[in-house]
Amino acid sequence: MKPNVVFLDVQMPNYAGYEIVNFFEKIDFEIIFVTAYDHYAIKAFELNAIDYLVKPIDRKKLALTLSKLENQIKNQAALIDYQTLLKSIKDKDYKKIIIPELGNRRIVDIDNIIALEADGAYSKIYLKENKIITTSKNLKYFEDVLPKNISFFRSHRAWIINLDYITFFNKTELTITLAKENKVKSKISRARIEDFEKIINL
């Protein structure tokens, strides 16, 4: 059997949903997850920009999911790396994020993200090694899905920065310079300075 899409429950009597990878050499079909509320699973779905249905299933949400899926299959969009997603669910460890980029999906190590900048309805993502990618997801999306236990800080309405890469803070110019090699210069609003200084113990 060669399905286009599989509706997969996360918690089942004999196997967990993420164990599907043990039964296929390659997952070459789309997966829509169906689950009761599970914090870790839903966080993984959000990070990987995938649709999921929460039980009891809402008919309108199901119709919307099917519509998006139909468009995705028609456009022959690249499949999500389900191994990455399912490992995140299993280990409850979020180290990667899958980012939509020009019709494809790029897998990015979260630790390699230096900063994110709003660019209209899009976002620019500054990565190590002087790489910049543009995605159709806005900054609010990333603020919601990035794990809270990782060092990201919303310094400005147009910026989210990774505190691990801070090299210089200019309180007069309201700027924060990040990364020695890349030297990304982000903004900080006056309203966020107090919270920022508390976090970095200034």
C-alpha positions as CSV (number, residue, x, y, z in Angstrom):
1,M,0.0,0.0,0.0
2,K,1.3,3.5,-0.9
3,P,-0.8,6.0,1.0
4,N,-0.7,9.8,0.3
5,V,-1.6,10.5,3.9
6,V,-1.9,8.7,7.2
7,F,-3.9,9.8,10.2
8,L,-1.9,8.7,13.2
9,D,-2.7,8.6,16.9
10,V,0.1,9.4,19.2
11,Q,-0.9,7.2,22.1
12,M,-2.1,3.7,21.3
13,P,-2.4,0.4,23.3
14,N,0.6,-1.5,21.8
15,Y,2.7,1.2,20.1
16,A,3.3,4.9,20.4
17,G,2.7,6.9,17.2
18,Y,6.4,7.9,17.0
19,E,7.3,4.2,16.7
20,I,6.0,4.2,13.1
21,V,9.6,4.8,12.0
22,N,10.4,1.3,13.1
23,F,8.0,-0.1,10.5
24,F,9.1,1.8,7.4
25,E,12.5,2.2,5.8
26,K,11.3,5.6,4.5
27,I,8.3,7.7,5.3
28,D,7.2,8.9,1.9
29,F,3.7,10.0,2.9
30,E,2.2,12.8,4.8
31,I,1.2,12.3,8.4
32,I,-1.6,14.1,10.2
33,F,-1.4,13.4,13.9
34,V,-4.5,12.9,16.0
35,T,-4.1,13.2,19.7
36,A,-5.6,14.1,23.0
37,Y,-3.9,17.1,24.5
38,D,-0.3,16.3,25.1
39,H,2.1,19.2,25.8
40,Y,5.2,17.7,24.5
41,A,3.7,16.3,21.3
42,I,1.9,19.5,20.4
43,K,5.1,21.5,21.0
44,A,6.9,19.2,18.6
45,F,4.1,19.6,16.0
46,E,4.3,23.4,16.3
47,L,8.1,23.5,15.9
48,N,7.9,21.3,12.8
49,A,5.0,23.4,11.3
50,I,2.7,20.3,10.9
51,D,-1.0,20.0,11.2
52,Y,-2.5,18.0,14.0
53,L,-6.0,17.3,15.3
54,V,-6.9,17.3,19.0
55,K,-9.6,14.9,20.1
56,P,-12.5,15.3,20.1
57,I,-12.0,16.3,16.5
58,D,-13.7,19.6,15.4
59,R,-15.3,19.2,12.0
60,K,-14.2,22.7,10.8
61,K,-10.6,22.0,11.8
62,L,-10.7,18.7,10.0
63,A,-12.0,20.4,6.9
64,L,-9.3,23.0,7.1
65,T,-6.6,20.4,7.5
66,L,-7.8,18.4,4.5
67,S,-7.9,21.5,2.4
68,K,-4.3,22.4,3.3
69,L,-3.2,18.8,2.7
70,E,-4.9,18.7,-0.7
71,N,-3.0,21.9,-1.7
72,Q,0.3,20.5,-0.4
73,I,-0.1,17.3,-2.3
74,K,-1.0,19.2,-5.5
75,N,2.1,21.4,-5.1
76,Q,4.2,18.3,-4.4
77,A,5.8,20.1,-1.5
78,A,8.7,18.4,0.2
79,L,7.8,16.0,2.9
80,I,8.5,17.0,6.5
81,D,11.4,15.1,8.0
82,Y,9.2,12.9,10.2
83,Q,12.2,11.2,11.8
84,T,13.2,14.6,13.3
85,L,9.7,15.3,14.5
86,L,9.0,11.9,16.0
87,K,12.4,11.8,17.8
88,S,11.4,15.2,19.3
89,I,8.1,13.7,20.6
90,K,9.9,10.6,21.9
91,D,12.8,12.3,23.7
92,K,10.9,15.5,24.7
93,D,14.0,17.3,23.5
94,Y,13.6,20.1,21.0
95,K,16.9,20.9,19.3
96,K,15.7,21.4,15.7
97,I,13.1,23.4,14.0
98,I,11.7,22.9,10.5
99,I,11.3,26.2,8.7
100,P,9.3,26.7,5.5
101,E,11.5,28.4,2.9
102,L,10.6,29.0,-0.7
103,G,8.4,25.9,-1.1
104,N,10.9,23.7,0.8
105,R,11.4,22.9,4.4
106,R,14.8,23.6,6.0
107,I,15.9,21.8,9.2
108,V,17.7,24.1,11.5
109,D,19.5,23.5,14.8
110,I,17.9,25.9,17.3
111,D,21.3,26.6,18.8
112,N,22.5,27.9,15.5
113,I,19.9,30.7,15.4
114,I,21.6,34.0,16.3
115,A,18.5,36.3,15.9
116,L,15.2,36.6,14.1
117,E,14.1,39.9,12.5
118,A,10.6,40.9,11.3
119,D,10.5,41.6,7.6
120,G,6.9,42.7,6.9
121,A,4.8,39.5,7.0
122,Y,8.0,37.4,6.8
123,S,11.0,36.8,9.1
124,K,14.7,36.9,8.5
125,I,16.6,34.3,10.4
126,Y,20.3,34.9,11.1
127,L,22.3,31.8,11.5
128,K,25.9,30.9,12.2
129,E,28.4,31.0,9.4
130,N,26.9,34.2,7.9
131,K,23.7,32.5,6.7
132,I,20.4,34.4,6.4
133,I,17.2,32.7,5.4
134,T,13.7,34.2,4.9
135,T,10.5,32.4,5.9
136,S,6.9,33.2,5.5
137,K,6.3,32.7,9.2
138,N,6.1,36.0,11.2
139,L,7.9,36.8,14.4
140,K,4.9,36.1,16.6
141,Y,4.9,32.5,15.3
142,F,8.5,32.0,16.4
143,E,7.9,33.7,19.7
144,D,5.1,31.1,20.4
145,V,6.9,28.0,19.2
146,L,10.5,28.4,20.3
147,P,11.0,26.4,23.6
148,K,10.8,28.6,26.6
149,N,13.8,27.0,28.3
150,I,16.1,28.2,25.5
151,S,17.9,31.6,25.6
152,F,15.7,33.6,23.2
153,F,14.5,37.1,24.2
154,R,12.1,39.5,22.4
155,S,14.2,42.6,22.6
156,H,12.0,44.7,20.2
157,R,8.8,44.4,18.2
158,A,11.0,43.5,15.2
159,W,13.6,41.3,16.9
160,I,14.1,38.1,18.8
161,I,17.7,37.5,19.9
162,N,19.6,34.6,21.2
163,L,21.2,35.7,24.4
164,D,24.1,33.2,24.0
165,Y,25.5,35.3,21.1
166,I,25.5,38.7,22.8
167,T,28.9,40.5,22.4
168,F,28.0,44.2,23.0
169,F,25.1,46.2,24.4
170,N,24.9,50.0,23.5
171,K,22.3,51.5,25.8
172,T,22.6,54.9,24.1
173,E,22.0,53.7,20.6
174,L,19.5,51.0,21.8
175,T,21.3,48.3,19.9
176,I,22.7,44.8,20.8
177,T,25.5,43.3,18.7
178,L,25.4,39.5,18.4
179,A,28.1,37.0,17.3
180,K,31.8,37.9,16.8
181,E,32.0,36.6,13.3
182,N,28.6,37.7,11.9
183,K,28.2,40.9,14.0
184,V,24.4,41.1,13.7
185,K,23.2,44.4,15.1
186,S,19.7,44.1,16.6
187,K,17.5,46.7,18.2
188,I,16.2,46.9,21.8
189,S,13.2,49.0,22.8
190,R,13.5,51.2,25.9
191,A,10.6,49.3,27.5
192,R,12.5,46.0,27.3
193,I,15.8,47.3,28.7
194,E,15.0,46.6,32.4
195,D,14.0,43.0,31.6
196,F,17.0,42.5,29.5
197,E,19.4,43.8,32.2
198,K,17.8,41.5,34.8
199,I,18.2,38.5,32.5
200,I,21.9,39.1,31.7
201,N,22.6,40.3,35.3
202,L,23.8,43.9,34.5
